[in-house]
Amino acid sequence: MNSALKATNRMSVRIRLSKGLIRLANGMKFLGLVVMKPDDLIEFTQSSYARSHQVASWSDPRLVEGGLFENETALLERIPIRSGRLLLLGVGGGREAVPLAKQGFEIIGVDFVPEMVAQAQAAARRRDVEIGGLVQDISRLQVPAASFDVIWFSAALYSSVPSRARRVEMLRRVHQALRPEGYVVCQFSWNPTLAVCSPLARRARALVDRLGFGLRRFECGDQLLLDREFHHSFVNEDEVRSEMESGGFLVKHLDIREELCKGAAILVKG
């Protein structure tokens, strides 16, 4: 009986140690998130997507041939514009750009990875369409004013921009680039379970403040996904509407897909 109890105690110690190490690892991840400035987080994400295997994955012909997802097609059908100039933010390997170009839009694709832009343009040429390309950080978008009929945020790219202030600034740049009767299709990450910041996140933030860094304010919904990219998931509709309206837009339509942990908004100039 004694030996069995000792074995149980040893296992209990190992389990407690293991749980402590897991908490420590999670705490270090949060610490890594909060000590970086928005510029650092964007560079961190960019360096991940610039890796050759990432470029190859997003440029995979099978992915490109798949075209728009079902929810993206539904969003496209909700806007009354069927041709004109479309600014595609986050062109990737061309999955969205090719079908949108085939539908009659003049596409300008933006990405912060030069190889992605080149791959998207090559994919378009192989499918008998042409797309323009710009290498830019979308949060610092620089395009002529009132020059696009539609501006389209690819997948959950909007959520890759760190801090509400940076996202609102980006929206204002998008607002300026959009023609008066134009539309914005903005897709984002959604996860209401992150509405309450974990005690671990609060402790990590407090530690950074005590150390005197104070580089950025952690927001509920902020994450480092797969240790390779920053992501902000919205936690309620009020947060979405407030942020979009701060950028100068009215939310004409809001589509939340709980099961997919993502949402989308169709915006018009306010």
N, C-alpha and C positions, 0 to 999 in steps of 0.2 A: 504494500500500500504506500509505504514511504517513497520507494523508487518511482512509482507512478506519479505521486504528488510532485516530486522533484522535477520529473520530466515535464510535467504540466507547467510548473513555475518557470523552468528554463524557456519553454515555448512562449510563455506569456511575456517574458523579458524580451525575447527576440521580436515578438509582434509589436510590443511597445516601442522598441528601438526602430523597427522598420517604419512604423507610423510617424515617429518623430522625424526620421530622415525624409519621408515623403512631404511632411509639412514644411521642413526646412527647404527642400527643393522648390516647392510651390512658392514659398516666401521669397526665395532668390529670384524666381521668375517675375513675381510682382515687382520686386526691387529693380530688376532690369528694365521693366516697363516704365516705372515712374521716374527714373533718373535720366531718361532720354528726353531731349527737347523734341518738338514736332519735326524739325529738320532731320534730327538723328533717326527718328522712327521711319520717316519716309526713305532715308538713305538705307536703313536696315532692310526695309521691304524691297526696295529696288535691287539691292545686292542679291537678295534671294531669288527674285524673278529673272535676273540677268544670267543666272547659271545655265549652262548649256542644256542640261536635262530639262529644266523648266521651259526654256524656249522650244525645245523639241516637243515637249508634251502639249503645249498650247498650240503648236503648229501642226500637230498630228492630222494628216488628211482625213482620218475618220471623224475627228472632232469638227473640223471645218465643214465637211460634207453634211454633218448633222444639222447645221444651220441654227435658226432660232429655236429656243425652247418653247414649249406650249404657252407658258405664261407670258413670254416675250411677244409671241404672235398676238396674244389677246391684248397686250398693252398697245401694240402697233395699231390694232383695229380700233382702239378707243380715241386715237387722234385723227382729225379730219384731213391731215396733210398726207398726200400720196407721192409727192415728188418735191424737189427743191434741194437745198444744201443741208446736209446732215453732218453734225460734228459728233463723232463717236469717241467718247472718252474711255480709253482702255481698249485699244483695238486688238491687243493680244495677237493671235495667229490668224485672225480674219473670220472667225466663226460667225459673228454678226454682220461684219462689213460686207461679205460676199452676197448674202441674200438681200440685204438692204439695198445694195447697189443694183442687183438684178430687178428689184421692184421699182427702180426709177430714181432713186436718190443719188445725188452727187456727194460722195462720201469723203470726208477728211478724217482720218483716224489719228488719234493721239495716244502715245504711250511713252513712259519714261525709260523704256528699254529699246535702244536703237534696233537691235536684232529682231524684236517683235514687230516693229513697223515694217522692216524689210521683208520679213516672212509673210506678213499680211498682204503686202503689195504683190509679192510673188504668187501667193495663193490666188489672189484676185485675177492676175494676168492669166494664170493657168485655166481660169474659168471664164475667160473672155469678158472681164469687166476691169475697169481701172478705179483705183482709189488713191487719194492723196494721203500724205503722211506727215506728221509733225512729231518731233521728239521733245516732249515737255513734261514737267511735273504738273499734273492737272490742277493741283491746288494753287499754282501760280500761273494759271492759264493766260496766255497772251495771244489773242486773235483780234482782228478788226471788229469794231463795234457794229451791231445790227447786221451781222453777216451770215446768220444761219436761221433756217426755218425750223429745224429740229435739233435739239442737243440731247444725246443719248448716253447715259451712264451705263457702262457695261457691267453685267452681273452685279456683284456687291461692291464695285469699285469705290463708290461714294463712301462706304464705311471704312475704307483703308486710309482715309485722311484723318490724322490725329488732332483732336481737340475741336470743340464746338466752334471756337473763334476762327480756327483755320477753315473749317467747313463753311461757315457763314461767309467768310471772305471769298472763298471759291464760288459760292452761289452768286455773290454779287458780280464777280467776273463773268459768270455764265449769263447772268441777267443782262449784262452789257452786250454780250456777244449775240444775244437772241434778237431776232426781228420782232416788231410789236405784236404781230399776230402768231408768233411762234409757240412751240410747245417744248417742254423738257420732260423726258422720261428718266426718272431717277430711281434706280434700284438700290437696295440697302439690306444690311443684315438686321435680323429681328430676334430678340430673345428676352421675353419678359421675366424669365427666371433670374436674370441678372439685375433686377430692379433694386435689390438691396445689396449694397456692397458688402462683401464678406469681411469678417473681423480681420482676416489675414491681410486683405488689401488695405484696410484702414491702418493696420499696424505698420505695414511696409511704407505707406505714405507718411505716417508720423515719424518713422525713423529717418526718412529722407529729409523731412523738415528739420528734425533735430540736428542732423549732420550739416545743415546749412546749405544744401544743394538748392532745394526749392525750384527745380527746373520746370516742372509742369504739374498741373492739377489732375490727379487721377479721377476719371469719371466712371460711374457704374456703367457697365457695358463694354469697358475697354479690356482688350485681351491681346496676348501674343499667340496667334494660332499656329500650331505645329512648330513653334519656335522659329518661324520664318517670316511672319508678317504681322503688322499691327492691324487690329480690327475693332471697330466700335459697333456694337449691336444696340439698336434702339430697344427700349423697354416698354414704351407705351405710345399711343397715338398722339397725345399732347406734346411729347418731346419731338416727334417728327414734325408736326404742324408748326410748332413754335420756331423750330430751326429753319424750316423752309420759308416761313413768313419773314423771319429776320433777314433772309437773303433777298427779299423783295418779291417773293412769289406767293400766289394763291394756290392752294392744293385743290385741283379740280377733281381728282380721283385718287383714292387710297386703296391699295390692294395688299392685304396681309395674308401670307401663307404660313400659318402656324406650323404645319407639318414639315415645311421646308426650311424653317428658321430664316425666312426672308420676306421682304415686302417691297412695294414699289409705289411711287407717287407720280401722277401726271400733273405738271405744274404749268401755270400761265403767269405772265407778268402781272404783278399786283398794281 
